[in-house]
Amino acid sequence: MRHILDYYPIAMAEGEGAGTAYEYYVKARALRKVLAQTGQPKSLLILGLPERYGFSFDFLLLAQDMYCQRVLVIDERPERMERFKQGYNQLITAGVIKPIPNLEFADCPADKGIGVNLNVAQGFSPAGSHNVCVQSGADLKVCATDKCLKSTLLANKGEFDLFISCEVLQRLAPNEQPDYWKAGLKSAKAGVVFTPNADNPDHAAHSGLKTVNIQTMRQQAQAAGGEILIDGYLDLPPFPPGIKRSDKQRESAGQGLFRLAFWGIEQWAKLENCFSLNYRKKSAHIVFVAAKRG
């Protein structure tokens, strides 16, 4: 199990800080519980990138740790995808992560939609990535508008072992969110979706993001034919969001007192599930639901 400090260089690369490192750590703890039921995935579908904060590079660490043999990243915003690719290569150059074998990207202009043939993604660049964009004969079609990802799946069952996303579901219109779950659970044997917590209005106001409550997510997953594996509230750091630190302070995070502080924060994170359900419901920044194909 990685430590919070392992996620800090990734958070810094995303322009974030300790709060994001904390989020990645508690998400990893939740994913361990999910994978205890689903088994270790050999293929991973990252079904959309975050709306605003970060790029979900922690999912690449998951792929690395799980020795995934194939990873596909989908997003309908070309500029967001380009920044993801740049950040990925920077993290490799910095030695923070290792190149992910068979890492593929699917991105097209948002106003034209995306057709992705999951069977033609072969022949990867030296960085381990390959762009795929076809407009016909597609196994998976992702039709996109400027601000939402609307997915209709035509892929064969079991194409991926796991689909995953964070800060994606809430940027879809409520009537499109069930289609997202259907797409994910048809393309993968199981899925985990993290999204901003609707029961914490203070955090929603601070982040400026839309939210979804856990009951709605459960209903959507079940309506898509999913069987709920686990769900919960997480990300309750012992410090307020939005704290900014200087570049010098960020760079010294792995030294001396900062290392000790991160150790203390990690101990707090391990206690999150000991807090009362009511406190977690009202204070958690994130809710998640994991489901497997029924």
Order of alpha helices (4+ residues) and beta strands (2+ residues): alpha-alpha-beta-alpha-beta-alpha-beta-beta-beta-beta-beta-beta-alpha-beta-alpha-alpha-beta-alpha-alpha-alpha-beta
